[in-house]
Amino acid sequence: MRTVRRLLVLGSTGSIGAQALDVVGLDEEIELVGLSAESSWEALVAQAQGHGVRRIALADPQAAARAAETWPDGEVLSGAEGLVRLVVESGADLVLNALVGSAGLGPTVATLGEGIELALANKESLVVGGELVTTLAQATNARIIPVDSEHTALHQLLSGLPPGAAQRLTITASGGPFRGRSRTELANVTVHEALAHPTWAMGGKITIDSATLMNKGLELMEAHHLFGTPYDRIDVLVHPQSLIHGIVQLSDGAMLAHMGPPDMRIAISYALHGGESAPLPIAPLDLARIGQLTFEAVDLDAFPCLRLAREAAVAGGTAPCALNAANEVAVHGFLSGRLSFTAIAEVIERCLDRAEIAPVSSFESLYEADRQARALAEEAFAAVG
């Protein structure tokens, strides 16, 4: 019989966070001890009241003030410092970091610094922090378990293999809503079209990353740090059905593939249960009805963000941090109508061309690289139009 796990969910009002609460509701051996959100205070207070949580945090100070006024029976922490306090003071033995973007790095560092097990849905923590984050985890003996269909698949496949058995890793991609279109055909796509992902229901920023395939570039870096695999041994393959989530090629040429329904609750549950499968009310695949699976190479001309991500990954140092910052700025620009879809990659490339790439010496150097890259990305807006 498992002992009760005390769980803190960061980003609980987002897609991953909300599904995590569904998973928690199925297991009496998981106790919620805290919740957080960026600014959605009404939804967060409702979640806290519904799940009997007495302590929450909001990154937006104004939203935190509104929550405190509305919910006098609970404790509301505010800002980036409030998020860190929630982690350090919650008494959690597991933190699910489902925050979006580089804002998730601070709570990741706080979690691992306390030696708390981390269920990581915030891939930017590893994209930006990389070796510093994994080194911190090793120093405090805190496990990092990925919350992502692709990395969950690879984690499960690799856990049953002896060291050195895996020769290559393959991350699959649905191809997004624009699979098969040329770069020219993508010039005038709308925000509405870009948000219409064919398989997964996700938040806005992640959905746009999936449409540009930047999401796969970030996952490439995440896999490198999670599994210690060189970049030249990690592939990305388009698989429109989104049923095979990861593939491991063995030294003898055989391949192991992880297959399952495209339901994020599987990855979430796996992480919340310490890297073990637990019962879920999800119907298994009907392979006879599915009939066939297809695969395609990535069109890097139409989707240059994946190329840019791989180049930044190989360059190392602060390059991945600069790439991530420029991407966040450019995606926000697209969602707000300031940039075209194809201009996202142009802004990122211009930023990387001008950014000063340096070795990563501390987390402070990453925050400075992030700040500089955001400024360069904003300047690039005028050039790309």
Wavefront OBJ file of the C-alpha trace (Angstrom):
o trace
v 0.000 0.000 0.000
v 1.375 3.394 -1.000
v 1.745 6.177 1.553
v -0.161 9.421 1.096
v 1.711 11.874 -1.155
v 1.441 15.570 -0.318
v 1.087 17.366 -3.661
v 1.512 21.014 -4.593
v 0.223 22.026 -8.055
v 1.711 25.129 -9.670
v -0.362 26.383 -12.595
v -3.500 24.566 -11.486
v -5.933 26.653 -13.568
v -4.230 25.774 -16.866
v -4.883 22.728 -19.024
v -2.309 20.453 -17.342
v -3.154 21.684 -13.862
v -6.888 21.178 -14.297
v -6.363 17.644 -15.620
v -4.013 16.948 -12.722
v -6.808 17.816 -10.302
v -9.017 15.307 -12.140
v -6.342 12.643 -11.586
v -5.996 13.611 -7.922
v -9.741 13.165 -7.510
v -9.359 9.510 -8.478
v -6.737 8.705 -5.834
v -7.310 9.011 -2.088
v -3.584 8.566 -1.490
v -2.749 12.001 -2.939
v -3.361 15.007 -0.670
v -3.383 18.518 -2.143
v -1.485 21.006 0.021
v -1.372 24.052 -2.248
v -2.310 25.555 -5.619
v -1.049 28.452 -7.718
v -1.893 30.398 -10.872
v -0.632 33.399 -12.817
v -3.650 35.692 -12.552
v -6.862 33.618 -12.725
v -7.772 34.275 -9.097
v -11.475 33.419 -9.300
v -10.790 29.975 -10.805
v -7.966 29.381 -8.323
v -10.074 30.248 -5.276
v -12.846 27.993 -6.587
v -10.351 25.128 -6.973
v -8.999 25.680 -3.466
v -12.454 25.682 -1.952
v -13.487 22.616 -3.934
v -10.436 20.604 -2.924
v -10.102 21.776 0.666
v -6.837 23.639 0.080
v -6.082 26.441 2.535
v -3.067 28.085 0.874
v -2.654 29.448 -2.661
v -0.336 31.775 -4.566
v -0.860 34.129 -7.494
v 2.061 35.518 -9.481
v 0.081 38.671 -10.329
v 0.021 40.879 -7.187
v -3.244 42.562 -8.176
v -4.933 39.211 -8.693
v -3.564 38.052 -5.337
v -5.071 41.107 -3.648
v -8.482 40.392 -5.180
v -8.295 36.764 -4.085
v -7.386 37.744 -0.521
v -10.367 40.110 -0.341
v -12.751 37.464 -1.646
v -11.382 34.513 0.331
v -10.602 35.654 3.900
v -10.664 32.085 5.232
v -7.587 31.079 3.243
v -4.031 32.341 2.872
v -3.023 34.022 -0.407
v 0.648 34.509 -1.290
v 1.693 37.017 -3.942
v 4.272 37.409 -6.710
v 7.352 35.380 -7.597
v 8.435 35.347 -3.955
v 5.015 34.023 -2.981
v 5.389 31.113 -5.399
v 8.747 30.219 -3.887
v 7.325 30.481 -0.360
v 4.465 28.191 -1.333
v 6.999 25.596 -2.500
v 9.325 25.884 0.478
v 6.674 26.126 3.203
v 3.987 23.770 1.878
v 5.399 20.556 3.313
v 4.899 18.910 -0.088
v 6.844 15.813 -1.024
v 5.867 16.263 -4.694
v 5.497 19.454 -6.747
v 3.800 19.506 -10.138
v 5.186 22.483 -12.051
v 2.655 23.196 -14.784
v 3.507 26.888 -15.159
v 3.899 28.252 -18.680
v 7.169 29.701 -19.957
v 10.387 30.741 -18.268
v 8.407 31.864 -15.209
v 8.532 28.220 -14.170
v 12.318 28.209 -13.646
v 12.290 29.854 -10.199
v 9.800 27.387 -8.677
v 11.711 24.495 -10.265
v 14.926 25.674 -8.603
v 13.101 26.137 -5.284
v 11.604 22.637 -5.484
v 14.842 20.876 -6.309
v 16.792 23.006 -3.857
v 14.552 21.673 -1.086
v 15.105 18.110 -2.289
v 11.436 17.745 -3.264
v 10.453 15.402 -6.098
v 9.445 17.358 -9.212
v 6.770 16.399 -11.718
v 7.847 18.706 -14.538
v 5.381 19.934 -17.148
v 7.234 23.251 -17.505
v 9.739 22.200 -20.166
v 11.244 25.696 -20.242
v 12.905 24.937 -16.883
v 15.177 22.460 -18.645
v 15.415 24.453 -21.883
v 16.589 27.554 -20.027
v 18.250 25.988 -16.977
v 19.547 22.762 -18.529
v 22.653 21.528 -16.809
v 22.212 23.785 -13.762
v 18.786 22.287 -13.058
v 19.899 18.680 -13.482
v 23.039 19.302 -11.419
v 20.906 20.761 -8.630
v 18.630 17.716 -8.734
v 21.618 15.403 -8.421
v 23.046 17.435 -5.545
v 19.833 17.231 -3.491
v 18.881 13.725 -4.688
v 15.533 15.013 -5.975
v 13.939 13.138 -8.856
v 12.617 14.881 -11.955
v 9.768 12.993 -13.633
v 8.530 14.498 -16.925
v 4.873 15.360 -17.487
v 4.670 15.159 -21.262
v 3.377 12.387 -23.500
v 6.664 12.068 -25.396
v 9.013 12.168 -22.412
v 6.765 9.959 -20.324
v 6.950 7.432 -23.150
v 10.750 7.600 -23.300
v 11.002 7.492 -19.494
v 8.949 4.292 -19.358
v 10.831 2.681 -22.237
v 14.274 3.538 -20.895
v 13.507 2.505 -17.315
v 13.447 -1.134 -18.355
v 16.717 -1.071 -20.298
v 20.291 -1.609 -19.121
v 22.741 1.314 -19.503
v 23.990 1.741 -23.059
v 21.249 -0.329 -24.673
v 19.487 2.665 -26.253
v 21.185 4.066 -29.349
v 18.664 6.662 -30.536
v 15.571 8.370 -29.194
v 12.674 9.544 -31.363
v 10.137 12.154 -30.317
v 6.944 12.132 -32.347
v 4.966 15.166 -33.486
v 1.411 15.392 -34.772
v 2.556 18.021 -37.266
v 0.084 20.534 -35.875
v -2.791 22.201 -37.738
v -0.613 23.176 -40.729
v 1.023 19.853 -41.549
v 1.611 19.601 -45.284
v 1.487 23.338 -45.989
v 4.429 25.162 -47.564
v 6.093 28.195 -46.028
v 4.339 30.409 -48.577
v 0.952 28.967 -47.638
v 1.609 29.752 -43.969
v 2.191 33.473 -44.487
v -1.411 34.523 -43.878
v -2.754 31.959 -41.415
v -4.847 33.398 -38.588
v -4.591 33.035 -34.830
v -7.847 31.090 -34.866
v -6.424 28.609 -37.374
v -3.182 28.242 -35.434
v -5.046 27.486 -32.220
v -7.025 24.654 -33.835
v -4.715 21.773 -32.908
v -5.853 18.487 -34.507
v -5.141 16.259 -31.484
v -4.374 17.970 -28.190
v -6.328 20.546 -26.134
v -3.726 22.898 -24.641
v -3.160 26.495 -23.601
v -2.600 29.250 -26.171
v 1.180 29.561 -25.981
v 1.806 25.817 -26.104
v -0.675 25.405 -28.961
v 1.141 28.017 -31.060
v 4.459 26.320 -30.241
v 2.936 23.114 -31.570
v 1.811 24.873 -34.754
v 5.329 26.234 -35.409
v 6.953 22.966 -34.189
v 8.967 24.999 -31.685
v 7.388 22.714 -29.118
v 9.389 19.825 -30.581
v 12.565 21.886 -30.418
v 11.965 22.500 -26.717
v 11.203 18.815 -26.219
v 14.454 17.949 -27.985
v 16.380 19.939 -25.373
v 14.298 18.487 -22.568
v 15.052 14.930 -23.702
v 18.763 15.726 -23.896
v 18.850 16.858 -20.275
v 16.442 14.270 -18.881
v 18.077 11.243 -20.459
v 21.658 12.394 -21.029
v 21.434 11.676 -24.763
v 23.525 13.675 -27.274
v 21.555 15.841 -29.688
v 22.787 13.926 -32.738
v 21.060 10.827 -31.352
v 17.630 12.414 -30.844
v 15.225 12.553 -33.790
v 11.851 14.214 -34.397
v 9.338 12.365 -36.565
v 5.883 13.499 -37.697
v 3.198 10.985 -36.718
v -0.232 12.536 -37.454
v -2.270 10.011 -35.452
v -0.439 10.923 -32.192
v -0.725 7.354 -30.904
v 2.972 6.445 -30.759
v 4.544 8.950 -28.379
v 8.184 7.892 -28.252
v 10.551 5.376 -29.832
v 13.817 3.929 -28.562
v 16.186 2.285 -31.032
v 18.355 -0.441 -29.496
v 21.941 -1.299 -30.325
v 20.846 -4.377 -32.290
v 18.588 -2.322 -34.576
v 15.319 -3.269 -32.880
v 12.926 -0.500 -31.829
v 10.663 -0.136 -28.823
v 7.634 2.137 -29.251
v 5.329 3.505 -26.570
v 1.738 3.590 -27.802
v -1.419 4.874 -26.170
v -4.403 7.223 -26.412
v -3.585 10.939 -26.825
v -4.721 11.781 -23.281
v -2.468 13.902 -21.058
v -3.930 12.327 -17.922
v -1.741 9.284 -18.632
v 1.466 11.315 -18.416
v 0.182 13.304 -15.441
v -0.817 10.194 -13.506
v 2.513 8.512 -14.256
v 4.405 11.443 -12.742
v 2.094 11.890 -9.752
v 2.571 8.215 -8.920
v 6.337 8.415 -8.931
v 6.932 6.961 -12.382
v 4.433 4.113 -12.065
v 1.244 3.329 -13.966
v -2.004 3.661 -12.031
v -5.610 2.864 -13.030
v -7.370 5.556 -15.092
v -10.852 5.644 -16.679
v -9.394 5.761 -20.192
v -10.427 3.252 -22.861
v -7.525 1.415 -24.538
v -6.909 1.837 -28.257
v -8.921 -0.234 -30.714
v -6.097 -1.098 -33.108
v -8.337 -2.847 -35.632
v -10.486 0.262 -35.928
v -7.436 2.522 -36.228
v -6.170 0.361 -39.077
v -2.896 2.081 -39.909
v -0.250 4.449 -38.595
v 1.738 6.863 -40.761
v 5.024 8.744 -40.388
v 6.658 11.679 -42.186
v 9.877 13.656 -42.057
v 9.654 17.216 -40.717
v 9.564 19.975 -43.364
v 12.209 22.300 -41.912
v 11.677 24.883 -44.657
v 8.025 25.349 -43.701
v 8.734 25.003 -39.970
v 12.153 26.601 -39.338
v 11.586 26.916 -35.581
v 12.656 23.302 -35.093
v 15.897 23.998 -36.978
v 16.536 27.118 -34.898
v 15.927 25.193 -31.692
v 18.337 22.426 -32.637
v 21.003 24.972 -33.619
v 20.601 26.794 -30.297
v 20.730 23.497 -28.427
v 23.981 22.475 -30.105
v 25.477 25.952 -29.556
v 24.738 25.611 -25.847
v 25.532 28.215 -23.215
v 22.869 30.912 -23.068
v 21.650 30.209 -26.638
v 18.697 28.006 -25.562
v 17.711 30.671 -23.021
v 17.795 33.372 -25.705
v 15.807 31.186 -28.098
v 13.136 30.535 -25.486
v 12.837 34.198 -24.521
v 12.599 35.343 -28.147
v 10.001 32.683 -28.842
v 7.834 33.759 -25.903
v 7.933 37.371 -27.088
v 7.218 36.422 -30.707
v 4.340 34.078 -29.842
v 2.760 36.802 -27.720
v 3.199 39.155 -30.656
v 1.378 36.739 -32.950
v -1.448 36.101 -30.488
v -1.934 39.851 -30.017
v -1.991 40.524 -33.779
v 1.372 42.305 -33.973
v 3.171 39.592 -35.971
v 2.335 37.183 -38.758
v 2.723 33.450 -38.169
v 5.865 33.127 -40.274
v 7.379 36.189 -38.593
v 7.655 34.215 -35.335
v 10.664 32.331 -36.697
v 12.090 35.511 -38.252
v 12.058 37.328 -34.900
v 13.737 34.379 -33.184
v 16.454 34.099 -35.832
v 17.205 37.834 -35.755
v 17.413 37.705 -31.982
v 19.805 34.748 -31.992
v 21.978 36.445 -34.617
v 22.418 39.468 -32.337
v 22.435 37.859 -28.903
v 25.706 37.512 -27.039
v 25.981 33.801 -26.308
v 28.050 32.988 -23.241
v 28.679 30.000 -20.972
v 26.114 29.528 -18.215
v 27.783 30.218 -14.890
v 24.770 30.771 -12.633
v 20.998 31.123 -12.622
v 21.524 34.898 -12.467
v 23.349 34.766 -15.818
v 20.295 33.032 -17.292
v 17.942 35.732 -16.039
v 20.192 38.382 -17.628
v 20.344 36.455 -20.934
v 16.560 36.171 -20.855
v 16.188 39.921 -20.293
v 18.561 40.818 -23.137
v 16.921 38.386 -25.577
v 13.469 39.803 -24.875
v 14.723 43.306 -25.615
v 16.318 42.125 -28.873
v 13.113 40.319 -29.872
v 11.042 43.448 -29.318
v 13.483 45.390 -31.517
v 13.156 42.734 -34.216
v 9.411 43.382 -34.498
v 10.032 46.558 -36.487
v 12.333 44.769 -38.901
v 10.016 41.867 -39.768
v 6.763 43.821 -39.768
l 1 2 3 4 5 6 7 8 9 10 11 12 13 14 15 16 17 18 19 20 21 22 23 24 25 26 27 28 29 30 31 32 33 34 35 36 37 38 39 40 41 42 43 44 45 46 47 48 49 50 51 52 53 54 55 56 57 58 59 60 61 62 63 64 65 66 67 68 69 70 71 72 73 74 75 76 77 78 79 80 81 82 83 84 85 86 87 88 89 90 91 92 93 94 95 96 97 98 99 100 101 102 103 104 105 106 107 108 109 110 111 112 113 114 115 116 117 118 119 120 121 122 123 124 125 126 127 128 129 130 131 132 133 134 135 136 137 138 139 140 141 142 143 144 145 146 147 148 149 150 151 152 153 154 155 156 157 158 159 160 161 162 163 164 165 166 167 168 169 170 171 172 173 174 175 176 177 178 179 180 181 182 183 184 185 186 187 188 189 190 191 192 193 194 195 196 197 198 199 200 201 202 203 204 205 206 207 208 209 210 211 212 213 214 215 216 217 218 219 220 221 222 223 224 225 226 227 228 229 230 231 232 233 234 235 236 237 238 239 240 241 242 243 244 245 246 247 248 249 250 251 252 253 254 255 256 257 258 259 260 261 262 263 264 265 266 267 268 269 270 271 272 273 274 275 276 277 278 279 280 281 282 283 284 285 286 287 288 289 290 291 292 293 294 295 296 297 298 299 300 301 302 303 304 305 306 307 308 309 310 311 312 313 314 315 316 317 318 319 320 321 322 323 324 325 326 327 328 329 330 331 332 333 334 335 336 337 338 339 340 341 342 343 344 345 346 347 348 349 350 351 352 353 354 355 356 357 358 359 360 361 362 363 364 365 366 367 368 369 370 371 372 373 374 375 376 377 378 379 380 381 382 383 384 385
